Amino acid sequence: MSQTCDIAIVGGGLAGGSLAIALAPLGYDIKVIEAVAFKAASQPSYDDRTLALNHCSCRILSGMGLWDTLAADATAIQKIFVTELDRPGRVVLDPAEMGLHEFGHVVEARRFGVAVSGQLEQAENIEVICPASVTGIHIGGGQTVLSLASDAGARTLAARLVVAADGANSFIRKHLQIPVATRDYGQTAVICNVTPSLPHQGQAFECLTPTGPFAVLPHQGKRCGLVWSVASEAAPALMELDDAMFLARAERRFGTALGTFLKAGKRSAYPLMLVRARQDIRERLVILGNAAHAIHPVGAQGFNLALRDVAVLAEILADDAGGDPGDSRLLHKYSHWRQADQHSTIAWSDGITRLFAHPSMLAAGLRTAAFMAHALLPGLRRQAASKAMGYRGRVPRLALGEPLRYQ
Ligand SMILES: Cc1cc2nc3c(=O)[nH]c(=O)nc-3n(C[C@H](O)[C@H](O)[C@H](O)COP(=O)(O)OP(=O)(O)OC[C@H]3O[C@@H](n4cnc5c(N)ncnc54)[C@H](O)[C@@H]3O)c2cc1C
């Protein structure tokens, strides 16, 4: 069987699913191919992670019409405390210094998946092909042809534009031999929910350590999302601890800012790598989200960066709505626009991870100087807060709270 469409999005995870929703009003015939059912326990994108979505991302999601569904289960981040392990001093980021009430919100990735699949079901011009996997791609003759495999058998799908949002191990990126820059941090993030004895009051904590951050994010009710990055060889032992031992270890690392940790949820582990594609566009192809740039979770930047990519791609296609979505002019415009933000966000997350992992006195001196400068200088703090909120470089209309213009 063979089908055609205007835009095929491979991977309906956080990035691909969001893009489909942003593009829905453009009226293109869109197909989303996703390997794992949106609400399945094994869904790799919509899992138990608590996602910190910055101010810019929440605005983008609002412009896409997704925020209304997410808001009821979202928790505002009203203060951020940043510390360095076993060193004095801390930096407190307060949205009031920016004239705002919150830096952003925390949403569970699984909840995000429910909202995305609900909205995709309602879009008449979007067909979700799931579960189905892309197993081949051929570009040429003014179209990109995908081979799909599913329980219903093999078929092909020809599209004017294909968006590869198939994650850090992207089949499409590998199949097309698009080169990548990679760095294995030798760190693994162990995540779970914890319930502290004191209310979190919207406070987020990030303690930077040589093996990555120990972060506690405010979550629904009394719960908090814990992201504990450790040396990869120490992760299996941490995963195997019983809850009481795990909580005692977590408490020892975190301190008493939220009292004691009373309860822990299910733990999951994520080995941490930087994977950056050296090209984010090819003829009739855009590479998006983790497929283009999977980064360290320090500072919770990954999906926030991908959402800015989504907002820009949607704006460029909206300004040309009805035209050829795979037109190389549009794809180059997208790539050019996104370079500076992608570069600086990736450089920041990679740089900070390595600076805190570095054992030298020089690195320790730089860290102390940076902490002191941010603690003492409101101007620097405002700059850091503005970056944390996601407003970098040329901001897309959705992030400014303006609607896309559909011609
Ligand atoms: C511990 C941790 C904490 C994080 N916390 C935050 C945070 O607080 N804030 C933030 O902004 N970011 C955070 N991130 C980053 C965030 O998880 C990623 O940016 C996000 O998952 C990228 O989404 P994606 O859709 O590009 O890729 P993925 O989430 O990997 O999704 C890819 C999708 O493609 C599908 N797929 C794969 N191959 C195929 C195929 N051949 N055919 C069809 N479908 C396919 C998969 O089933 C999946 O659904 C965190 C990351 C980690 C590891």
The ligand as an ORCA input file, in Angstrom:
! r2SCAN-3c Opt
* xyz 0 1
  C      16.445     12.779     33.109
  C      15.978     13.799     32.107
  C      15.245     14.891     32.534
  C      14.825     15.856     31.624
  N      14.149     16.943     32.083
  C      13.817     17.929     31.224
  C      13.158     19.107     31.696
  O      12.871     19.241     32.885
  N      12.865     20.088     30.799
  C      13.190     19.971     29.475
  O      12.922     20.901     28.711
  N      13.792     18.857     28.996
  C      14.103     17.839     29.828
  N      14.699     16.711     29.344
  C      14.902     16.570     27.889
  C      13.679     15.959     27.177
  O      13.374     14.706     27.742
  C      13.962     15.811     25.680
  O      14.270     17.080     25.180
  C      12.749     15.262     24.940
  O      12.482     13.942     25.347
  C      13.000     15.255     23.416
  O      11.833     14.772     22.798
  P      11.882     14.115     21.355
  O      10.447     13.973     20.948
  O      12.803     14.847     20.463
  O      12.576     12.682     21.539
  P      12.057     11.399     22.369
  O      11.502     11.863     23.663
  O      13.184     10.460     22.365
  O      10.880     10.836     21.471
  C      11.132     10.189     20.232
  C       9.850      9.496     19.779
  O      10.088      8.907     18.496
  C       9.570      7.571     18.468
  N      10.370      6.821     17.494
  C      11.692      6.489     17.561
  N      12.092      5.840     16.457
  C      10.993      5.750     15.645
  C      10.772      5.193     14.345
  N      11.759      4.609     13.631
  N       9.525      5.263     13.833
  C       8.510      5.855     14.515
  N       8.677      6.407     15.750
  C       9.891      6.361     16.299
  C       9.735      7.086     19.912
  O       8.844      6.030     20.192
  C       9.421      8.355     20.706
  O       8.049      8.495     20.984
  C      15.133     15.727     30.239
  C      15.850     14.620     29.800
  C      16.276     13.663     30.728
  C      17.072     12.487     30.224
*
